[in-house]
Amino acid sequence: MTILKVPPIPSVGRTNQLVFILGNSLGHSLSPAMHNAAFRALRIPWVYTPLEISKAEVKTAIEILRMPNVHGSNVTVPYKEDVLPSLDNLEEKTRWLGSVNTIYRRGDKLWGTSTDGEGFLRSLGSLRKRIKGSKLLLIGAGGAAKALAGALAESGAKRIFIANRSPKRAKELVKSILKKYPRLESGFISMKEAGKILSQCDGVVQATSIGLKIDDPPPISLAHLRPSTLAVELIYHRETAFLKEVRLRRAHCLGGLGMLLHQGALSFEYWTGHKAPLVLMRKTLLDRLAHQ
Ligand code: NAP
C-alpha cells in the first residue's frame, strides 16, 4: 500500500473555505493579498492561501482540492505541467498547450485551464494591437511561456523565435504551436543566438524564472535591442537585471504586475462566478509592492 504524504495545510483563521496556490518558494507571491482583498470586498467568506509542495506531493495536493470546502486553486512555478494528469477535465486551449495555472470545480469534477495567456494580453492594454504581423522573441518554454506562445499566435504574430535553456522543451513548444497555427513562422533559437536576433524583433518577452533570485543576470545579452522594441518581463516583484538593462537601452518596457492582476482576475471569475474587483486588486498589489 502506498502511503501518501500530505503536505502541511496552513492555518487560515476562522473560515475553512479555501482557495490555494500550489507551488514552491511561494514567499514572494502577491496573489494571496490580491485575492483575499477581493474576497473580502465581495463578502465571500473564503481564504486564498499558499500550499508549498514538492514534486512528489503534486498528486496528493490535487486530492486535497477535491475536499468540499476547497473551491479551486492557482498553480505556479514549477508545477503547471505536473498537475495535468491528476485533473478530470481540461479546457481545449489547455489540452494542446499542456499548462494549467487555474483549477476550478464544476460539480464534483476538477477542471484545469490557463488564464496566463489572456492575462498577459490584457496587461498590454493598447499595445496589444502591435502583436498582429510582428516578429517576436519569447525567452522560456515553461508553463507561462507556453500560454504566451498560444496567446501571441492567436493574436496574429507573424514570427515567434523561442529561446530556452533546454532545447528539447523549446523544440516541443515550437512543434505544438506550429501544429495549432500552421501559418505562424516559429523556430528554436539558442540563448546565445537569441541576443543577436533581437535587432530583428518588434518585441521580446522574458518568461523564464531567471530574475526570481536577486543576483540573477539577464537571460540573454541585450546589446542588440532596438529602442523601438517592446520588452516584457513576467517577473513582477522587483526590477530584474533584464528590465534594468532594457531601461538603460531606452527601449519600451513592461513588468509582470499587470499580467499578475489580469490572470488573477480571470481565475477569480472561474472560482466565484463574480466579476473581479479589478481596481481594488490593482491597488492591493501596488500597496504590497510599495511595502516590500
Ligand atoms: P516553469 O514552468 O517552471 O518554467 C521555467 C522556465 O524558466 C523554463 O523555461 C526554464 O528553462 C527556465 N529556467 C528556470 N531556471 C533557469 C535557469 N537557471 N537558467 C535558464 N533558464 C531557466 O515556470 P513558469 O510558470 O513558466 O514561470 C516562468 C516565470 O514567469 C517565473 O518567473 C514566474 O514567476 C513568471 N510568471 C509570472 C506571471 C505573472 O502573472 N506576472 C505569471 C506566470 C509566470 P528549462 O526548460 O531549461 O528548465
Boltz pocket constraint, residues with backbone or C-beta under 6 A from the ligand:
constraints:
  - pocket:
      binder: B
      contacts: [[A, 76], [A, 77], [A, 78], [A, 79], [A, 80], [A, 116], [A, 139], [A, 140], [A, 141], [A, 142], [A, 143], [A, 144], [A, 145], [A, 164], [A, 165], [A, 166], [A, 169], [A, 206], [A, 207], [A, 208], [A, 209], [A, 210], [A, 212], [A, 233], [A, 234], [A, 235], [A, 236], [A, 256], [A, 257], [A, 259], [A, 260], [A, 261], [A, 263]]
      max_distance: 6.0
